[in-house]
Amino acid sequence: MHPWGHGVVQATPKFATATQPQLFPTGKPSRLRILILGGSGFLSGDLARRAVQAGHQVTIVTRGQRPIPEGVVALHADREQPGELANAMQEWSLKQPKPSQPFDLVVDFLARTPKHIQQDLDLFCGTPQTHLVVLSTDQVYSPQHRTFPQTEDHAVFLEDQSDFAEKRRCEELLLHQDSTSHWTVLRPSIVLGAGGRLDFFPEHLHDDMMTERLCREEPIRLAGGGHFLCQPIYVGDLSELILACPATAGADGKILDCPGPETLEIRQIFELSAKQLGKAISITEASVAQRLKAHPEEAPWLCHRFYPHGPLRLSGLPVPHIAPECALREQLT
């Protein structure tokens, strides 16, 4: 048995709705012991908060550079420093008042290389009770070989030295695990919701001032006029997917794309954002060819990102249902 235990949190569940399946019908306790690697960012912070609200016991591992969500036990460690994560977990487990039990769910938002996945397997996945969920990205697919819709069948993945190719190598390491390890990989695309940003597309990639530009009604310049298709997912829907994984047998050992409920052109996300802000919007078109010539590393953004919902439905996980307009309303107000 692994020595890692949990912090104790008591809260009122808020997740169940009439349209959503019961998250933990069989096989797992309704109150999970959860470890989140991350826990203070946009995605990981949302999961931590919702898990606490649902009554789960939540521990996070963070470097301590952002505010910590209320109701969690926070451990401070930098996994890039040799032995620091293992030492932090060991020291924490020794402080527990009784022998620690393994976590039911370990969620890694920070895995960027196969070394990180191996770290997860070595530290947390030694018992059949623990289910590992790794957040990857839909941009592991080679943009030059995408199909429409994109499926896992005969898919071509990036094999270069990019961060996205490293994410794919993380997935491959899990694919080679034996059946005693329980894991799921989720690949979200564009994620919207409170704390999110609008800096996800050329020419405004990583533009910290994007919302302010919309408020000032500045022209927005998008490669190809923003006509590439996407399926944005609400951050809360993504958190529900993660929390459902331990009790969903069909998700075990699966890599799943996570499309949102609606298919939009990129430009429509900006138009909906401007509408929410009560502002007019003007979108100008930048040449895709010229953008790629100057920034070939942006090819994973300059393509249609369109996936069927069938694999999620077949897995038994809850299919995302919150509309992008609702997600943006939460994000921008």
N, C-alpha and C positions, 0 to 999 in steps of 0.2 A: 504493500500500500504506500502510495506517495505521501510525504509528510505535509503537503500543502492543504490548508484548511480554508477558512472563510471568515469574513467579517459578518456581523449580524445586523440586518436591517429589517424594520417592520414598517409596512406602508399599506395603503388601501389600493387594491387592484383597480386599474382604469382601462385595461386593454380590451376586454371582451365586448363585442358588439353583436347585434342580431345577425349581421351578415358575415361574421368571421367564425371559423371553426374554433372549437375548444383547443387551446394550445397544447395541453398536456393530458390527452385522454387516457393514455396507457404508457406503461414502461418507465416513466420518470416521475419523481415527486412534483407536485404543483409548485413547490417552493424550491427553486434551484440554488445550488451553490455555483456562482458564476465568477470567473476571472476574466477580466478584460485587459489585454495588452494595448494600452492607449487609455481611453476613458475620459479624456478631457478635450478632445477635438470635436469637430462638427458631427461626424458620424458616430464616433465612439462615445462622445458625451451624450448624444441623444439616446443611444442604447442604454448607457448607465442610468440615466434619469428614468427612462421608461421601465427598466428592470426593477429599480427601486420602487417605483409607483405600483408595480405589479406584485410587490411583496417578496421579491427574490433577495438573496444574500449576495451582495456585490462587492468584489474586491477589484481594484484597478492597479495596474503598474504604470507609472508615469515618471517622467524626468522632473516633474514639478514646475514646468514653465508656464502652465496655464491654470486658471481657476479649477478647483476640484468640485465635481457635482456633489450636492448634499446627499448624505445618507450612505456613502460608500466608505469602505476602508481603503486608504490610499497607501501604496508602497512605492517608494522612490528608488528607481534603478535605471541605469542606461544599459540596455542589452548589448550595445556595441562594445562595452568594456568587458574584457574577458572575465568570466566568473561572477560579474556583478549581479546579474539577474538571479542566478542560482543561490548566491550568498544571501541576497535579500529575502528570497522565499524561505530559505532555511532558517534564517534569524527570526523571521516572522512566525514560522510554524512552532518554534521553540517557546514562543511567548503565549501560545494558545493554552487555555486552562485544561483542556483534555486532548487526547490524541486526535490529530486532524484527520479529516476524511478527504478523499479526492474530490476535485471539482466535478460537477455534473457537466458544466459547459465552460470551455475556454475559447475566447474569441480574440483572434489576433488581427488587429487593424494595422499593425506596423511591419508585417513581414514583407521584406523587399528582396531578399535573397534566399536561396536554399539553406544557407547556414541558419537563418532565422527559423525556418520550418523544422530543421533538425533539432534546434533548441527546444521548440515546442514539444516535439515527440519525446525527447530525452527527459524533459522536466515534468511534463504534465500528462502524458498519454500512456502511462504504464499500466493502467487498469481498464477493464471493459466498461466501467461506469462513466468515463470521461469522453465527451464528444467535443472535438476540435472544429471550430468554424474559422476559416481563413477568408479574409476579404481580398479578392483579387480585382481585376478590372476587365471590362469587355475589350479593352484595347490590346489584349494579347494576340488578337487575330492580325494576320498580315493584311494591311489595307489594300495591297495590290491583288489579293486573291480572295477578297470577300465575296460571299454569295448573298442572294437576296430572296428570302431572308437568310441570315447567317445561322447555321446549325453546327453541331459538333461533327456531323457526318462529313468525312473527308475534309475537315477544316485544315487550313494552312496557318501556322502560327509564326510569330516573329522569332528569329533565331540570331538577331544581332546582339549588340552590347547595350541596348537601351534598357531603361528601367522596366518597360513593358515586357521585354523579352525575359528579364529576370523574374518577373511575376509568373510568366509561363513556366520557367524552370522550377519555381516553387510548386506549382501545380503538378508538374511531372514527378517531383519527389514524392508527393502524396500518392500519386497513382501507383507507385511501386511499393507501397506499404502492404503488409499482409492484412488479412481480414480481422486481426485482433485489434487494429487501430480503427477508431470511429471518427470520421471526419466528413466535412462538407466544405466545398469552395463555392462562394457566391461572387458573381461578377456583376456588380452594378454598373450602370452607365452614368449619365448625368443625374445627380441627386439634388433635389430641391427641398426646401423647408427652412425653419427657423435656424439662423446661424449659417446658412448657405451663401454662396457667392454667385455672381453672374460673369465670371471670368473664364469660361470654359471653351471659348472658341476663337480662332484667329479672326480678325487681327487684334482682338482684345483679350488674348490668352494671358492669364495671370495679371489682369488689370485691376488693381485694388480700388480704382476710382469708378468702376463701371456703373454702380448705382447712382453715384453723384453725377455722372455724365448724362444718364437718363433724366435725372431731375432737372438738369440745366438744358435739356432738350438738344444736346449736341448730336450731330450726325453720328450714327454708329456704322462702322465700316466692317463688313463681314466678307470673308472669302466666299466666292461663289454666290454672293448675296444672301448667304445663310440658308440655302435651299436644300442642304443635306438633311436627311431624316434622322430622327432620334426618338427614344422612348423614355423620357425622364421619369424617375421614380421618386416618390415622396420618402423622406428620411424615416418617417414613422413606419411606413410599409416595410422598409428594409430592416428596421429593428424587429418588427414582427416576424419576418422571415428567419432572422437569426435565432430568436427565442424559441421558434417552433422546431428548429433542427433536431435537438436531442430526442424528442418524442416522435419524430417522423422517420419511420424506417426507410421509406422510399428516398430520403435525402442522404442516407448513409453511403459514403464512398462516391458521391456524385459531385460533378462540377456543373454549376447551373448559372446560365445567364439570367439576369433579373430585369426584364423589361417592365417599364411602367404601363399603366392601363391605356394610354393614348399615344398615337404616333403623330409627331409634329415635325415641321421644319424648324431648324434652329432659329430662324428669324422670328417664328411665332412665339418662342419663349421670350424674346426681347419685346415683342409687341404686347404680349400679355403683361409683362413687367411694367411697361410704360403705362398701360391701361390701369393697372393697379395703383400706380403712383399718380394717376390723373394727369399724365403728360403726353404731349404729341411726340411721335417718333419719326425719324428719317433714317432709312437704312441705305447706305451706298454699297456698291459691289466692288470688291477687290478681286483681281484675277487669281484663280486657283493655281494656274501654272506658274505665275510669277511668285506667288507666296511659297509654293513648294520649292522653287529654285533657290529662293533666299533662305528658306527654313525647311529643309527636307525632313527634319525630325518631327514636323507637325503632320506628317501624312496620316497617322492614326486618327486625327481629328477631322481630316478633310475627306470624309467618306460617309456613306449611309451606315448607320448603326441600328439595324433592324433585326429583331429576334422573335421567334414564335413563343407564345405562352405555354404551349403544350408540355414541354419538359417540366416546368414548374407544377402544372396541374397534375401530371402523372406522378410526380414525387410525393404529392400529398401536402406540400407546403402551401400556405395561404397566398393566393395570387394578388399582387398589388392592385389597389382599387381607388386610391385617392387621386383625383384629377390634378394635372399640373397647375391649373388656375387656382385651385384651393391651396396647393403647396406654396405657390408664389404669394398668395395673400398672407399666409403665415410668415413667409420669409421677409416680406417687404413692409410689414406693419408692426 
